[in-house]
Amino acid sequence: MGEMVDIGAQTSVTGGSPRLTAYLTRPPGTEPLPGVVMVHEAWGLDDVMKRSADHLAAMGYVVIAPDLYTKGFKLGCLRATFSALRAGKGPAFQDIEACRQWLVARGDTTEGTGVIGFCMGGAFALLLAASDAGYDASSANYGFLPSDPDTALRDSCPVVASYGAKDKQLAKVPAKLEEIYTRDGTAHDVKVYPTAGHAFLNDAENSPWLLRPMLRVAGAGPEPEAAADAWRRIGEFFSVHLAR
């Protein structure tokens, strides 16, 4: 439904990857709709992630998903992105911000702007919600916590977050988010799905072939029933907090 676009003109002004590309998608028509920046998971901006962007767009949003591995999916790109995530600053954040500015400058977006992320992108979504980065709502899906969540996630914009109970590495994250957002009076909807694991919102397996058997044993991968409910919650939450 969407297309790849060149964001290089924006990054030349704001900083970031000089040849940054992104996936842009929206439903048919020209009416102004809320814009959402989507941050992909660790495997990159693949077809599964593009379909997730299309799914959200079909719910009534203009969605842009920067390719944080524009230079190519290499170990160096992955390390650099995670380094920026740990530091809370760096080229990955500049690329995301360039896409946000590019999105809000379009003639077919409203004043409401959201951010959504999955896995690695979910961690970005948590940080961007709390960084006064210009977002009105955030959707963090199985994103891990920063090293100092009590400080880094303080005073966030409204957040809807989804996790799978089988995702043992992130087992303590939902309760911590509840604690922080309740403490700060942040509007939030945090839910754990008993039948789901990591990456349950994906509509197909997209990890490297050699890792798939191990990830299946760990309970990671698509879980359609939980995914349908999570998408419903995301849509309802964004409809409340993103101005049309």
Stockholm file with secondary structure:
# STOCKHOLM 1.0

chainA/1-244         MGEMVDIGAQTSVTGGSPRLTAYLTRPPGTEPLPGVVMVHEAWGLDDVMKRSADHLAAMGYVVIAPDLYTKGFKLGCLRATFSALRAGKGPAFQDIEACRQWLVARGDTTEGTGVIGFCMGGAFALLLAASDAGYDASSANYGFLPSDPDTALRDSCPVVASYGAKDKQLAKVPAKLEEIYTRDGTAHDVKVYPTAGHAFLNDAENSPWLLRPMLRVAGAGPEPEAAADAWRRIGEFFSVHLAR
#=GR chainA/1-244 SS CCEEEECHHHHHHHCSCTTCEEEEECCSSCCCEEEEEEECCTTCSCHHHHHHHHHHHHTTCEEEEECTTTTCSCHHHHHHHHHHHHHTCSHHHHHHHHHHHHHHTSTTEEEEEEEEEETHHHHHHHHHHTTTSSCSEEEEESCCCCSSHHHHTTTCCCEEEEEETTCGGGTTHHHHHHHHHHHHTCCEEEEEETTCCTTTTCSSCCSCGGGHHHHHHTTCSCCHHHHHHHHHHHHHHHHHHSCC
#=GC SS_cons         CCEEEECHHHHHHHCSCTTCEEEEECCSSCCCEEEEEEECCTTCSCHHHHHHHHHHHHTTCEEEEECTTTTCSCHHHHHHHHHHHHHTCSHHHHHHHHHHHHHHTSTTEEEEEEEEEETHHHHHHHHHHTTTSSCSEEEEESCCCCSSHHHHTTTCCCEEEEEETTCGGGTTHHHHHHHHHHHHTCCEEEEEETTCCTTTTCSSCCSCGGGHHHHHHTTCSCCHHHHHHHHHHHHHHHHHHSCC
//
